[in-house]
């Protein structure tokens, strides 16, 4: 009986061993075959199988990848053409037929810093003759001499920039925030250096300096239209001088990002007369009434006439002794006769709009000159804030007192 059990156990062990060996052989055979639907054999991972199940033993996968990567790289010009759509010149909203007009109700009262108010635009701009940018050769449209005045608005100067990644020297000089270029390029002179920059940069810096105030100070949203009016006037002013072949001297400050947003809305707009941008001068305050250009610089300009500006009274007074005034005047012109009674040293020859001193005689019969009142306050005695001044001499205190209304030349936009 024991022998039968031993034989049975041995037979069972033999059968189990046979089944185990057969199973192992089966799995080894399966692993050596391609996996259905995957296209790659585990036994040869660099071989590719076609979608029809036909194995391609000739070409490794690495070769296929290399071939796929062997695409000729695009040139920088091609990449730029792909990444940047063809820029379009901005639509010019203002035209000679539909000029931009700054309405009276947009006039606001502002507080200005001393640094701001010491700067103003004038018809006798001391900017530099336009020099084409040294960084690029002029195109055929730029080949004409820049000193030749253009009969068309100054919005045909160059191609628009494609983005703020190519920042100009002026962008860096005034720490210009990010902006959308207008494509209109302007020449200006700042601190004796000439710059060639996008209109948005130029106008943002001017608007910040002339009306917003402060370095990167935030504009007041209540005066949004006034800021835009300033930008339009500044654009017209700069374009006027650019068309004469001059890069006008302008005063710029670091613009606030919101100032830039306002400027972007009107960067293509200017005021025109006779088809050309106007000399849109401006000053801080007209003292209640602007002054015709003929009373400040001489020569009548149809659009620079005296009009009411009732929201901008700005009165100031300065006093000096006769000795101080005599020293100041003789430093300017040593041939003046200031030997007589101090009350005779200054004589008003003629006046203009709203009491502005048109002509002023300096000195007595032994040596005198006659100048514009604005020239006197700009070049002879700069402590006077506007050409709308009066003066008196008090013998008891030996003192001259000058009282002025407004701040600046008082011509054009206040």
C-alpha positions as CSV (number, residue, x, y, z in Angstrom):
1,X,0.0,0.0,0.0
2,X,2.9,2.4,0.9
3,X,4.5,1.7,-2.5
4,X,1.4,2.7,-4.4
5,X,1.2,6.0,-2.5
6,X,4.9,6.7,-3.3
7,X,4.4,6.1,-7.0
8,X,1.3,8.3,-7.0
9,X,3.2,11.2,-5.5
10,X,6.1,10.9,-7.9
11,X,3.7,10.9,-10.9
12,X,2.0,14.0,-9.6
13,X,5.3,15.8,-9.1
14,X,6.4,14.8,-12.7
15,X,3.1,16.2,-14.1
16,X,3.5,19.5,-12.2
17,X,7.1,19.9,-13.4
18,X,6.0,19.3,-17.0
19,X,3.2,21.9,-16.8
20,X,5.6,24.5,-15.2
21,X,8.2,24.0,-17.9
22,X,5.6,24.1,-20.7
23,X,4.2,27.5,-19.3
24,X,7.7,29.0,-19.1
25,X,8.4,28.1,-22.7
26,X,5.1,29.6,-23.8
27,X,5.8,33.0,-22.2
28,X,9.3,33.1,-23.6
29,X,7.9,32.5,-27.0
30,X,5.3,35.3,-26.6
31,X,7.9,37.8,-25.4
32,X,9.9,37.3,-28.6
33,X,6.9,38.3,-30.8
34,X,5.9,41.9,-31.7
35,X,3.1,43.4,-29.5
36,X,0.0,43.9,-31.6
37,X,-1.0,47.5,-32.1
38,X,2.1,49.1,-30.6
39,X,4.3,49.0,-33.8
40,X,7.5,48.3,-31.8
41,X,9.0,44.9,-30.9
42,X,10.3,44.5,-27.4
43,X,13.2,42.4,-28.7
44,X,14.3,45.3,-31.0
45,X,13.1,48.7,-29.7
46,X,14.7,50.7,-32.6
47,X,12.7,49.0,-35.3
48,X,9.5,50.4,-36.7
49,X,6.4,48.5,-37.9
50,X,4.1,50.2,-40.5
51,X,0.4,50.7,-39.9
52,X,-0.3,47.7,-42.2
53,X,1.7,45.5,-39.9
54,X,4.7,45.2,-42.3
55,X,7.9,45.5,-40.3
56,X,10.4,48.0,-41.7
57,X,13.8,46.6,-40.6
58,X,15.9,49.0,-42.6
59,X,15.5,52.3,-40.7
60,X,16.0,52.8,-37.0
61,X,13.7,55.1,-35.1
62,X,16.5,57.5,-34.2
63,X,17.1,58.1,-38.0
64,X,13.5,58.9,-38.4
65,X,13.6,61.4,-35.6
66,X,16.8,63.0,-37.0
67,X,15.1,63.3,-40.4
68,X,12.0,64.9,-38.9
69,X,14.3,67.5,-37.2
70,X,16.2,68.3,-40.3
71,X,14.0,71.3,-41.2
72,X,15.8,74.4,-42.4
73,X,15.6,77.0,-39.7
74,X,13.8,80.2,-40.6
75,X,15.8,83.4,-40.9
76,X,15.4,86.2,-38.4
77,X,13.4,88.1,-41.0
78,X,11.1,85.1,-41.6
79,X,10.6,84.6,-37.9
80,X,9.7,88.3,-37.5
81,X,7.3,88.0,-40.4
82,X,5.7,84.9,-38.8
83,X,5.5,86.3,-35.2
84,X,4.6,89.8,-36.1
85,X,1.7,90.6,-38.5
86,X,2.2,93.4,-41.0
87,X,1.8,96.6,-39.0
88,X,-0.7,99.1,-40.2
89,X,-0.2,102.9,-40.0
90,X,-2.7,104.3,-37.4
91,X,-5.7,106.0,-38.7
92,X,-5.3,109.8,-38.5
93,X,-8.5,110.9,-36.8
94,X,-7.8,114.6,-37.1
95,X,-7.7,116.1,-40.6
96,X,-7.7,119.6,-42.0
97,X,-11.4,119.1,-42.6
98,X,-12.1,117.8,-39.1
99,X,-9.5,119.4,-36.8
100,X,-9.3,118.5,-33.1
101,X,-10.6,121.4,-31.1
102,X,-10.0,121.8,-27.4
103,X,-13.2,123.0,-25.9
104,X,-13.5,125.7,-23.2
105,X,-15.2,123.3,-20.7
106,X,-12.1,121.0,-20.8
107,X,-9.9,123.8,-19.3
108,X,-9.0,122.9,-15.8
109,X,-7.1,124.5,-12.9
110,X,-3.8,122.7,-12.0
111,X,-1.1,123.1,-9.5
112,X,2.3,123.3,-11.0
113,X,5.8,122.8,-9.6
114,X,8.5,125.4,-9.9
115,X,10.5,123.1,-12.2
116,X,7.5,122.7,-14.5
117,X,6.6,126.4,-14.6
118,X,10.1,127.4,-15.5
119,X,9.6,125.7,-18.8
120,X,7.3,126.8,-21.6
121,X,7.0,126.6,-25.3
122,X,7.6,129.6,-27.5
123,X,7.8,130.5,-31.2
124,X,11.5,131.1,-30.8
125,X,12.3,127.5,-30.1
126,X,16.0,126.7,-29.6
127,X,15.9,123.1,-30.8
128,X,18.5,121.5,-33.1
129,X,18.5,120.9,-36.8
130,X,17.1,117.5,-37.5
131,X,19.8,114.8,-37.9
132,X,18.6,111.4,-39.3
133,X,19.1,108.5,-36.8
134,X,22.7,107.1,-37.0
135,X,21.4,103.6,-36.3
136,X,19.7,103.2,-39.7
137,X,20.2,104.4,-43.2
138,X,17.5,106.6,-44.5
139,X,14.9,105.1,-46.8
140,X,14.0,106.5,-50.1
141,X,11.1,108.4,-48.5
142,X,13.5,109.9,-46.0
143,X,16.2,110.8,-48.5
144,X,15.0,114.4,-48.9
145,X,16.8,117.1,-46.9
146,X,15.1,117.4,-43.5
147,X,15.5,121.1,-43.6
148,X,12.9,121.4,-46.4
149,X,9.5,122.1,-44.9
150,X,6.9,119.5,-45.7
151,X,3.4,120.5,-47.0
152,X,1.9,117.4,-45.4
153,X,1.4,116.5,-41.7
154,X,4.5,115.0,-40.0
155,X,3.1,111.5,-39.8
156,X,5.1,110.1,-42.7
157,X,8.5,110.1,-41.1
158,X,9.2,106.4,-40.8
159,X,7.8,102.9,-40.5
160,X,6.1,102.0,-37.2
161,X,8.0,100.1,-34.6
162,X,6.8,96.6,-34.1
163,X,6.9,96.5,-30.3
164,X,8.4,97.9,-27.1
165,X,11.1,95.2,-27.2
166,X,13.1,97.6,-29.4
167,X,13.2,100.5,-27.0
168,X,14.5,103.8,-28.1
169,X,17.2,105.9,-26.4
170,X,14.4,108.2,-25.2
171,X,12.5,105.3,-23.8
172,X,15.4,104.5,-21.6
173,X,16.2,108.2,-20.8
174,X,12.7,108.8,-19.3
175,X,12.1,105.3,-18.0
176,X,9.1,104.9,-20.3
177,X,6.6,102.3,-19.1
178,X,5.4,99.6,-21.5
179,X,3.3,101.0,-24.3
180,X,1.8,100.3,-27.7
181,X,3.8,102.2,-30.4
182,X,1.8,104.5,-32.6
183,X,4.2,104.1,-35.6
184,X,4.6,107.9,-35.8
185,X,8.2,109.0,-35.2
186,X,9.2,112.4,-33.9
187,X,12.4,114.3,-33.4
188,X,12.9,116.3,-30.2
189,X,15.7,117.9,-28.2
190,X,16.0,117.2,-24.5
191,X,18.7,118.6,-22.3
192,X,20.8,119.4,-25.4
193,X,20.5,115.8,-26.9
194,X,18.4,115.0,-29.9
195,X,16.2,112.0,-29.8
196,X,14.2,110.1,-32.5
197,X,11.3,108.3,-30.8
198,X,7.7,107.1,-31.1
199,X,5.1,109.7,-30.6
200,X,3.6,107.9,-27.6
201,X,7.0,108.2,-25.8
202,X,7.4,111.9,-26.7
203,X,3.9,112.9,-25.8
204,X,3.7,110.9,-22.6
205,X,6.8,112.6,-21.3
206,X,5.6,116.1,-22.3
207,X,2.1,115.5,-20.9
208,X,3.5,114.3,-17.6
209,X,5.7,117.3,-17.3
210,X,3.3,120.0,-18.5
211,X,0.0,119.1,-16.9
212,X,0.1,115.9,-14.8
213,X,3.1,117.0,-12.7
214,X,5.6,115.1,-10.7
215,X,7.9,112.3,-11.7
216,X,5.6,109.4,-12.5
217,X,2.8,111.0,-10.5
218,X,-0.7,109.6,-11.2
219,X,-3.0,111.7,-13.3
220,X,-6.5,112.6,-12.0
221,X,-9.2,110.8,-14.0
222,X,-11.4,113.9,-13.7
223,X,-9.1,115.7,-16.0
224,X,-8.6,112.9,-18.6
225,X,-9.7,115.1,-21.5
226,X,-7.4,117.9,-20.5
227,X,-4.4,115.4,-20.6
228,X,-5.5,114.3,-24.0
229,X,-5.8,117.9,-25.2
230,X,-2.2,118.6,-23.9
231,X,-1.0,115.5,-25.9
232,X,-2.7,116.7,-29.1
233,X,-1.2,120.2,-28.7
234,X,2.3,118.8,-28.0
235,X,2.1,116.6,-31.0
236,X,1.0,119.5,-33.3
237,X,3.8,121.6,-31.8
238,X,6.6,119.1,-32.3
239,X,5.3,118.1,-35.8
240,X,5.2,121.8,-36.8
241,X,8.9,122.2,-36.0
242,X,9.8,118.8,-37.5
243,X,8.3,120.0,-40.8
244,X,10.6,123.0,-40.6
245,X,13.6,120.7,-40.2
246,X,14.1,121.4,-36.5
247,X,13.9,119.1,-33.4
248,X,12.3,121.4,-30.8
249,X,13.4,121.6,-27.3
250,X,10.9,119.9,-25.0
251,X,10.6,119.3,-21.3
252,X,9.8,115.7,-20.3
253,X,9.3,113.8,-17.1
254,X,9.0,110.1,-16.3
255,X,5.4,109.3,-17.3
256,X,2.9,107.4,-15.2
257,X,1.4,104.3,-16.8
258,X,-2.1,105.9,-16.8
259,X,-0.7,109.0,-18.5
260,X,0.6,106.7,-21.3
261,X,-2.9,105.1,-21.6
262,X,-4.4,108.5,-22.2
263,X,-1.8,109.5,-24.7
264,X,-2.2,106.2,-26.6
265,X,-5.8,107.2,-27.3
266,X,-4.9,110.4,-29.2
267,X,-1.3,109.7,-30.4
268,X,-2.3,110.0,-34.0
269,X,-4.3,113.3,-33.7
270,X,-3.1,116.8,-34.4
271,X,-4.6,120.2,-35.0
272,X,-4.2,121.5,-38.6
273,X,-4.3,124.8,-40.4
274,X,-4.0,124.9,-44.2
275,X,-3.3,121.2,-44.3
276,X,-0.3,121.4,-41.9
277,X,0.2,120.9,-38.2
278,X,-0.1,124.2,-36.3
279,X,2.4,125.8,-33.9
280,X,0.3,124.8,-31.0
281,X,2.2,126.7,-28.2
282,X,1.1,126.4,-24.6
283,X,2.0,127.8,-21.2
284,X,1.0,127.2,-17.6
285,X,-1.6,129.9,-17.1
286,X,-2.9,132.8,-19.2
287,X,-4.1,134.8,-16.2
288,X,-7.8,134.8,-17.3
289,X,-7.2,135.7,-21.0
290,X,-4.7,134.4,-23.6
291,X,-2.6,136.8,-25.7
292,X,-2.2,137.2,-29.4
293,X,1.2,136.1,-30.7
294,X,1.9,139.5,-32.2
295,X,2.0,141.0,-28.7
296,X,4.6,138.5,-27.5
297,X,6.8,137.6,-30.4
298,X,5.6,139.8,-33.2
299,X,3.9,138.6,-36.3
300,X,0.2,137.7,-36.5
301,X,-0.8,134.0,-36.6
302,X,-4.5,133.4,-37.4
303,X,-5.0,130.7,-34.7
304,X,-2.9,132.4,-32.0
305,X,-5.3,135.1,-30.9
306,X,-6.4,136.3,-27.5
307,X,-9.5,134.6,-26.1
308,X,-11.0,134.3,-22.6
309,X,-9.6,131.7,-20.3
310,X,-11.4,132.4,-17.1
311,X,-10.4,129.5,-15.0
312,X,-6.6,130.1,-14.8
313,X,-5.9,133.1,-12.7
314,X,-2.4,133.0,-11.3
315,X,-1.1,136.1,-9.6
316,X,2.4,136.7,-8.4
317,X,4.5,139.6,-7.0
318,X,8.3,140.1,-6.8
319,X,10.2,143.1,-5.3
320,X,13.8,144.3,-5.7
321,X,15.8,147.3,-4.7
322,X,16.8,149.8,-7.4
323,X,20.4,148.8,-6.9
324,X,19.6,145.1,-7.6
325,X,17.5,145.9,-10.7
326,X,20.2,148.3,-12.0
327,X,22.8,145.6,-11.7
328,X,20.6,143.0,-13.4
329,X,19.8,145.3,-16.4
330,X,23.4,146.5,-16.9
331,X,24.6,142.9,-16.9
332,X,22.4,142.4,-19.9
333,X,23.4,145.7,-21.7
334,X,26.1,147.9,-20.2
335,X,25.4,150.8,-22.5
336,X,22.0,151.6,-20.8
337,X,21.6,155.0,-19.1
338,X,20.3,154.3,-15.6
339,X,21.7,157.3,-14.0
340,X,18.5,159.3,-13.4
341,X,15.5,158.8,-11.2
342,X,14.8,155.0,-10.9
343,X,11.1,155.7,-11.7
344,X,12.2,156.6,-15.3
345,X,14.2,153.5,-16.0
346,X,11.2,151.5,-17.3
347,X,8.5,152.9,-19.6
348,X,5.6,151.1,-21.2
349,X,5.5,151.9,-24.9
350,X,2.4,149.9,-25.9
351,X,0.1,147.2,-24.6
352,X,-2.0,144.4,-26.1
353,X,-4.6,141.8,-25.1
354,X,-5.8,142.0,-21.5
355,X,-3.1,144.6,-20.5
356,X,-0.1,142.6,-21.7
357,X,3.0,144.8,-22.1
358,X,3.7,144.7,-25.8
359,X,6.7,147.1,-25.9
360,X,8.9,148.3,-23.0
361,X,11.6,150.9,-23.1
362,X,14.6,150.3,-20.8
363,X,16.9,153.2,-19.9
364,X,16.9,157.0,-20.4
365,X,17.9,159.3,-23.1
366,X,21.6,158.7,-22.8
367,X,21.2,155.0,-23.7
368,X,18.0,153.0,-24.0
369,X,16.5,149.9,-25.8
370,X,12.9,148.9,-26.5
371,X,12.0,145.3,-26.2
372,X,8.9,143.1,-26.1
373,X,7.5,142.8,-22.7
374,X,7.8,139.0,-22.9
375,X,11.5,139.4,-23.9
376,X,12.0,141.6,-20.8
377,X,10.6,139.0,-18.5
378,X,12.3,136.1,-20.2
379,X,15.8,137.5,-20.8
380,X,16.2,140.6,-18.7
381,X,14.4,139.9,-15.4
382,X,13.2,136.3,-15.3
383,X,11.6,136.6,-11.8
384,X,8.5,138.1,-13.6
385,X,6.2,135.2,-14.4
386,X,4.3,136.6,-17.5
387,X,4.3,139.5,-19.9
388,X,1.0,140.6,-18.3
389,X,2.8,142.5,-15.6
390,X,2.7,146.0,-14.0
391,X,5.4,147.7,-12.1
392,X,5.8,150.6,-9.7
393,X,8.6,152.3,-7.9
394,X,8.4,153.3,-4.2
395,X,11.0,156.0,-3.5
396,X,10.6,155.8,0.3
397,X,11.8,152.1,0.3
398,X,13.8,152.4,-2.9
399,X,11.9,149.4,-4.2
400,X,10.6,148.2,-7.5
401,X,7.5,145.9,-7.3
402,X,6.4,143.8,-10.3
403,X,2.9,142.2,-10.2
404,X,2.0,139.6,-12.9
405,X,-1.1,137.7,-13.9
406,X,-0.6,134.2,-15.4
407,X,2.5,132.1,-15.8
408,X,4.4,131.8,-19.0
409,X,4.0,133.6,-22.3
410,X,0.2,133.4,-22.2
411,X,-0.1,132.5,-25.9
412,X,-2.1,129.5,-27.1
413,X,-3.4,126.7,-24.9
414,X,-3.4,127.5,-21.1
